[in-house]
Amino acid sequence: MAESSVIQVRSSLVIEDDGSIDLDILHQMIETGFNAISESNDYGDYLQSIFSSGDVIGLKVNGLAGPAMSTRAEVVNTLSNLLDEIGRPRKKHLIWDRFDRELSALGFALNTGGGGPLCFGTDHRGVGYSNSLVSRGKVGGLLSRVLVDYCDAIINIPVLKDHGIAGVTCALKNHYGSIHNPNKYHDSACDPYIADLNSLEQIRSKQRLIVVDALKVQFHGGPAYHPRWAADYGGILIGTDPVAIDAVGYKIIEDLRKTAGLETLKGTRREPIYIKTAGKYGLGAAELEKIDFVKLNV
């Protein structure tokens, strides 16, 4: 019996010939995914049920690899528009990651007030990291004040990529951008560090939804962008279980690697074992047979 659901929505037309994104198709993809994950098949009711009217909603992106292989502004803006349409206004949205410069490079307008989504990095003047040390398992550090103090709820918006150490980077590893010292947590294929970090109550209690940008997937050579090993996948993954999301993402990357004639991640000694560890911690479903993986096309 399935313990978690992951919705995949793909379109062969969402990426234009020049690499730009068809915004109408992208809107339809995300709306279709939200309707599918909603028990009432009504994404408006669903989003209103998980985000209160007064919530400041943090949109946690990943800007590490620059515009070619980071969370696309088109995905974030479409999400912000959908939230605004159902009564969760843009002025209460906060687009964030580690650095202002990375956000600007992705095409986001830095904004600390006024209309439209707020947008700033943890390194923005006056923000920074909390003074309260947090620890769980082998992880200890300071969390971004954007997460701790500025946001009431989080939508995790990672990119699906191969990772040279962890094997896969997606929903769980995206929170390496939420702590001040991620450089300390890359030994042993990032296990158990990624699972330990995601066990923190500050992350678990605020993360309400995951929307993965899988429009283009880096299936080898990541986390940097290498066009030789980047596939126009044309997909979005939606769910509430970060472990299940990563398990599905792992399968997608392995399928793309097989098609390209590459070794499995396990064969390259980069099996993302942190996913199984997170499952053992009770953070979600790590086995595909326990995940209802719904595949849709628009």
ZIURRA-V133189 format. One record per residue. N is the residue number from 1. SS is DSSP state (h for helix, s for strand, l for the rest). PHI is phi as a letter, one per 20 degrees, with the letter a starting at -180 (none if undefined). BURIAL is I if it has 24 or more other ideal C-beta (glycine too) atoms within 12 Angstrom, else O. Layout:
n ss phi burial
N SS PHI BURIAL
N SS PHI BURIAL
This chain:
n ss phi burial
1 l none O
2 l f O
3 l e O
4 s b I
5 s d I
6 s c I
7 s d I
8 s d I
9 s c I
10 s c I
11 l b I
12 l f O
13 l d O
14 l f I
15 s e I
16 l f O
17 l g O
18 l e O
19 l n O
20 l f O
21 s d I
22 l f O
23 h f O
24 h f O
25 h f I
26 h f I
27 h g I
28 h f I
29 h f I
30 h f I
31 h f I
32 h f I
33 h f I
34 h f I
35 h f I
36 h f I
37 h e I
38 l e I
39 l f O
40 l e O
41 l l O
42 l c O
43 h f I
44 h f O
45 h f O
46 h f I
47 h f I
48 h f O
49 h f I
50 h d I
51 l c I
52 l f O
53 l f O
54 l e O
55 l f I
56 l e I
57 s e I
58 s e I
59 s d I
60 s e I
61 l e I
62 l c I
63 l d I
64 l g I
65 l e I
66 l m O
67 h g O
68 h f I
69 h b I
70 l c I
71 l g I
72 l f I
73 h g I
74 h f I
75 h f I
76 h f I
77 h f I
78 h f I
79 h f I
80 h f I
81 h f I
82 h f I
83 h f I
84 h f O
85 h f O
86 l d I
87 l n O
88 l d I
89 l f O
90 h g I
91 h f O
92 h d I
93 s d I
94 s c I
95 s e I
96 s b I
97 l a I
98 l f I
99 l c I
100 h g I
101 h f O
102 h f I
103 h f I
104 h f I
105 h f O
106 l e I
107 l n O
108 l e I
109 l e O
110 l f I
111 s b I
112 l d O
113 l a O
114 l n O
115 l f O
116 l m O
117 l f I
118 s f I
119 s b I
120 l a I
121 l e I
122 l g I
123 l e I
124 l f I
125 l g O
126 l n O
127 l d I
128 l m O
129 s d I
130 l f O
131 l e O
132 l e O
133 l f O
134 s d I
135 s b O
136 s b I
137 l l O
138 l e O
139 s d I
140 s b O
141 s r I
142 l d I
143 s e I
144 s g I
145 h f I
146 h f I
147 h f I
148 h f I
149 h d O
150 h e I
151 l d I
152 l e I
153 s b I
154 s c I
155 s d I
156 s e I
157 l c I
158 l e I
159 s d I
160 s e I
161 s b I
162 s f I
163 s c I
164 l f I
165 l d I
166 l e I
167 s n I
168 s c I
169 s c I
170 l b I
171 l f I
172 l f I
173 h f I
174 h g I
175 h e I
176 h f I
177 h e I
178 h d I
179 s c I
180 l f I
181 l c O
182 h f I
183 h f O
184 h e O
185 l c I
186 l d I
187 h f O
188 h l O
189 h l I
190 h m I
191 l d I
192 l e I
193 h f I
194 h f I
195 h f I
196 h f I
197 h f I
198 h f I
199 l e I
200 l f I
201 h f O
202 h f I
203 h e I
204 h f I
205 l f O
206 l d I
207 s f I
208 s d I
209 s b I
210 s c I
211 s c I
212 s e I
213 s e I
214 s d I
215 s f I
216 s c I
217 s d I
218 s e I
219 l e I
220 l a I
221 l n I
222 l f I
223 l e I
224 l f O
225 l e O
226 l c O
227 h g O
228 h g O
229 h d I
230 s d I
231 s d I
232 s f O
233 s e I
234 s m I
235 s c I
236 s c I
237 s d I
238 s c I
239 s a I
240 l d I
241 l d I
242 h f I
243 h f I
244 h f I
245 h g I
246 h f I
247 h f I
248 h f I
249 h f I
250 h g I
251 h f I
252 h f I
253 h f I
254 h f I
255 h f O
256 h f I
257 h f I
258 h f O
259 h f O
260 l e O
261 l m O
262 l e O
263 l f O
264 l f I
265 l f I
266 l f O
267 l f O
268 l e O
269 l m O
270 l c I
271 l f I
272 l f I
273 l f I
274 h f I
275 h f I
276 h f I
277 h f I
278 h f I
279 h f I
280 h f O
281 l f I
282 l n O
283 l e I
284 l r I
285 l e I
286 l e I
287 l e I
288 h g I
289 h f O
290 h d O
291 s d I
292 s e O
293 s e I
294 s e I
295 s d O
296 s c I
297 s c O
298 l c I
